[in-house]
Amino acid sequence: MTMPPMSSEVAAQFAATSPSAREGMLALRQMVFATAAGTPGVGPLTEALRWGQPAYLTQETGAGSSLRIGPFGPGFALFVHCQTSLIADFLSGPGAGFRTSGSRAVVFDSIGDLDPGPISGLIRTALTWHLRGRKTMRSRGKTGRST
């Protein structure tokens, strides 16, 4: 997969990170874009800074919850929206045993901690988070729009 170019602002955030954390963060970035490309309904991602960290948004389709990548202690983390059950669901399934920070992040000490299977699954679930609600509302005869 060809990686999209980074904006100068996003590139500056990666450059400001320690080399070992940056290596892992760049690997996560690649996983995010590859997972998005292979997941129906996600559409193109928007890469921007949110809270000073590279963030990945499904702005065009509104399919998912945003993801962020950033340093965490000496390592790095994949951040999700903390008011979702994404981390709890991940830990109760394929992510059992991963280190987390509450309901907001999966934390990695090094690139060697990245297990593409479970992490790609978490990314896919986040990027399609809002599609799940729409399907549920449609099945109940609701549109999800308020009047």
N, C-alpha and C positions, 0 to 999 in steps of 0.2 A: 504494500500500500504506500502510495506517495503521501508524505506528510505535508499538510498545508503550511505555508510560511507563518512565522510568528510576527506579531506586531512588535515594534521596538519596545513598547511598554512591557509586554509579556516577556520578551527576550531579556530585558533588564532584570526582571524578577528571577528568572532562572540563573542568570549570570551572577546575581548577588548571593546565591546559595552555595554552601560548601560543595566541593567537587563530588564527594560521595553521595550527598543528598541529591544533588543535581542529576547525577546518573540515574538514580531511582525515579526521580520526578519525571525525567524525560522518557523513561521506560513506561511509566504510568500514562503519560500523555499519548504515547504511541498506542497503548492498549485502549484508551478512551476513543481515539479516532478510528481504530480498526474495529472495535466493537460496534460503534455507531454505524459504520459503513455496512456492517453485516447484519444489522437489526432492522427489520421492516418497521416502518412508521416513524422512525426517529428523524430522518431527514438530515440536512447539513447542520453541523454544529457551529456555534459562534464561540470563539475563544476571546475572552476579555479578562480584565482584572476585576475581582470582587474581593473586598476586604484585603486588598493588597496581594492577592494570590491569583495565579492563573485559574480561570473558571471556564467550564464547558456547559453551554446552554443550548437547549433545543428551541431557540427563539422562533424559527420559522414554523414549526409544527406544534409547539407547546406540548410535546409528547412526554417530556420528562422533568425531573427535578434536577437542579443544577448540581454539578460536581466541582470540587476545587482540589487543587494539588498544592501542597506547600511543605515547607520544612516543619519538623516536629522534633524538638530536642536535637540530638545529634543525627537523627534520621529524617524521615519524611512521612507524609500521610496523605491518604485519599479522604477528603471531607465530603460529607453528604448533608442534606438539610436535616438539622437536629430534631425537627418536629415531625419527622416521619418514623416509620418502624423499619427503615432500611437496615440499620445496623443490627437491631434485634432479630430481624428475619434472617439476615446473613449469618449471625452467630448460631441460630437454631438449626441451620442447614449446613451448606457447604463451607461456611466460614468458621465452624467450631474450632476453637484453638487459636484463632488469630487474636492479636492484641488490638484493643480498641481504646478510644478515649470517649467514654460515655456513649451517647447516641449520635455523636458527630463525626467520628473518623475511625478508619482502620490505620494503624500505625506500623511502620516498618523501620527496622534498624539499618537495613542495607538492601541493596538490589537483590541479594540472594534470598530475601524473605518473600519476594513476589512469586506467588503461585498463580500463573495465568488463568487456570480454570476457574477457581472460585472468585478471583478478583474480576475477571471478565463477566462472570455471572452477576456480581454486585453492580458493576457498571451498567450492564444491560437492564437490570431491574430499575436502577435509578433513571436511566434514559427513557424508559417506557412507563414511569411511575403514574403519570396522569392518564395514560391510555387505559390502565386498569380500572380507574374510577369511571371513565366514560363508558366502558363496556358494562360495568355493573349498573350504572344509571340507565343505560339504554335497555338493559334486560328487564328493568323495573318499569319501563315506560316513561322515564324521565329524560329530559334533554340535558340537565345539568346547568341550564341557564336560568338565571333569576329574572323575573319580570318586574 
